[in-house]
Amino acid sequence: MSSAEPASSSADKTLSSIDSLCAAIDRLTARVDLLGGSGCSETLTGPEIEAITGYRLPSKQITWLKLKGWQFVTNGANHPVVGRVYARLKLAGVKPTSANAVAEAWSLDLSRVK
């Protein structure tokens, strides 16, 4: 056996593990979508904004968000777009700031890749 064979076998196992993980994520994402959940989006979905504001019409949602002091932007269809991290902080009673609304910093560690 050459030294390349175990590395190939290890790479095959890693790829298989990654494929399995991706399949599991796909299944979970499909379940979340069926339940009307958020998945991994950085912004709230239409039903989530509707649940928060109590209004289905975007114009009423915008009025509610303005009255309650929420930060949002509107998209091309004039629907409100609210950031997920901002909404979580706001709903938790924390005043969102640039310091606490930033996701945890991370970096890609490739030191073990050969």
FENGIVEN-V769754 format. One line per field, one symbol per residue. burial: I if it has 9 or more other ideal C-beta (glycine too) atoms within 8 Angstrom, else O. A space follows every 50 residues. Layout:
burial = ???
//
This chain:
burial = OOOOOOIOOOOOOOOOOOOOOOOOOOOOIOOIIOOOOIOOOOOIIOOIII OIIOIOOIOIIIIIIOOOOIOIOOOOOOIIIIIIIIIOIIOOOOOIOOOO IOOOOOOOOOOOOO
//
